[in-house]
Amino acid sequence: MEQDAPRRVPARADGWRPDDPILNNLIHKSIEQSQRKNAETGTMTAFFGGGIVLMLLGVILSIGTGNPMLAMVVVVLMAAGGLLYAGFNAPAPQVDPIRILDVLGGPGNLPAGYLVYAAAWRAGMPEFLAKVSDRQLAVAARLCREHPGSVADLIRLVMTAEVHAHEHAFGKPVTDADVYRFAHRATLEWARLAPAPMLNAAA
């Protein structure tokens, strides 16, 4: 179910956060580059768009008045006024968060532990998890340290575990503990079979 209120980074009881300096640095660099690229794109679009409009205005004034010098002065004054106005009133450029980590395959492709990494939540994680329920997110946060796959793998596992828990509830309400139990058992088995590099990336 889609969330209306913005989510915070899920907290683990042990306070653990992933500590891969290379991947952490790549996430931070991706955030910085996306903000810089977005600002440059917005500025250049406004600059060229305004330049074309002013050039056309200058040609019209020049032909209409028969005085190219007057047209040039008017265009220069309008350009200066436009730049001043844009500098004070231009809205802050908007970055599409889900695209920030494209170079890494998107937020869902990060190792599962990055579900609780604050910078990942500034780089598209809330948008990636928009349809994940609070229960599924809470269970996934408890499992993310030991899960050897990606964030997307972990979320799929928790969703499957929740379905499994409902199928075996026998009329009783399903609790977070029920979902966690099924997902934890599958995670332990997956971790046992996972190749060492995957385990190292998740640790």
N, C-alpha and C positions, 0 to 999 in steps of 0.2 A: 504494500500500500504506500502511495506517494506521501511524502512528508510535507507539511505546510511550513512549519517553523524551521529555521536553519539549525543544523545539527552541530554539536561540538565534537571534538576528537574524542572517541571512546576511551575511557580510562580502564586500565587493568588494575586489579587489586594489588599486584606486586609492583606497579609503577614502571614496568619494563618498557623500553623503547628500542627499536632496532638501531644498531650502531655500526653500519657499514660506511666508512668515511667516503669511499668512492661514489657509492650510490646516493648518499646524502648530498654530496657536492653536486652531482648531476641534477638532482631534483631542484636544488636552490638555483643552479645556473639556468635551468629551463624556465623557472619562474621569472628570473631577471630578464632573460632574453625575450620572453613573450611580452613582458611589459614594455621593454624598450622598442621592440619591433612594432607593437600596436601603437605606441605613441608616435613613432616615426611615420608609420603608414597614415595615421590620421592627420598629422601635420602636413605631409607632402600632398595628400589629397586636397586638403583645404587650400594649400598654397597654389597648386596648379589650377584648381577650379576657380579660385579668386582671380588668378592671373589671366585666365581666358576671358572671364567676364569683363575685367577692367580693360583688356586689350580691345574687345569689341566695343565697349563704351567709348574708348579713346578714338577709334576709327569713326564711329557715328558722330561724336562731338566735332572731330576734325572736319568731316565732310559738311556737317550741319552748320557750323559757325564759319568755316573757311579759314580758321585760325589754328594751325597745328600746335603752336606754342601754348595757347590757352588750353587746348585739349590735354596736352601733356601735363601741365600744371594741375589740372583738375584730377587727372588719373593718379598722379603721384600723391596728391593730398588724400584722395579716397583710399588708396592703398595703405598709406600710413594710418589713417583712421580705422580701416578694417583690421590691420594687424594689431593695433592697440586694443580694439574691441575684443578681438579673438583672444588676445593674451589674458584679458581680465574675465571674459565670460564663456570661453570655450569649455564644454563639459569634459570631465576627466575621461580619457579613452577607456573603453570597456574591453577586457580580455575575455575570450571564450575559455573558461576554465578547463573544459573537457579536452581541449586541444593542446594544453600546455605541455603535457608529457608524451606527445605523439612520438618524439624521438626515442622514447623508451617503450613504446607500444601502448601507451595510455595508462591511467591509474590502475586499472584492473590487472595489468601485466606485472605490476610490482610484486616482489615477494610478499607472502601473506602477512609478515610482521609489520609491513608498512601501513596496515590498516590503522595502527595507533600512532603513526608518525605525523606530527603537526604540519610539517611542510607539505606532505602529500595532500592534506586537507585544504591547502591553499592552491593546489594544483589539480583540481578536478575530482577528488575523491567523493565529496558530497553529491556531486552531479552523477557520478558513476553509481552511487548507492541510493539514488533517489527512490527506487522502488523496493528497497530492502526494508523489512519491518524492524522496529526497535528490538524486538526479541531476537531476530536473526542477527542483527548487528552486535548485540550484547554477547550472544553465544560465540560469534565469530571472533570478537575481541579476546575472549577467554582462551580461544584455541590458536590464535594467530602466531604465537611464539613457537609452537611445536609443529605447526603445519608446514610441510615441505614444498607446497605448491605456491601458486600466485594468489593474490587477493580474489580474483575471479573464481579460481578453483575452490578456495575456502568458502566463499559465499554460496556457490553451487552445492557444496557438500552440506552446509548448514540447512539450506532449503530442502535438500533431499532428506536430511535427518528429521526435519520437522514433519514432512509428509509421512515418513516412516513411524514417527512417534504417534501421529494421529491414527495411523492404521492399527497400531498396537495399544491404543488407549483403552479399548473395550468399554466405552461409554464414560470413562473418567475424563476430567479436563486435563489437557496437556499443559505441562509446566515448562519453564525454561530449563529446569534440571533434566526433564525427560529428553528434550531436544539435545542438550549438551551431552548427555550420556551416549546417545546414538552417534553423534558427531565425533565425540572424543574417541570412541572405540574405532571408528573408521580412520580417524587421523593417526592414531597409534599404529594401525596396520599399514597405512600409507607411508608413514615415516620409516617403518621397519623395512619396507620394500624400496624406498626412494634411493636414488644414487647419491653418493656423498656430496657432490657439488651443490645439489638442491638443498640438502640439509645445512650445508655451510652458509648458503645464501639466506636461509630462513632464520638462522641462529643469531 
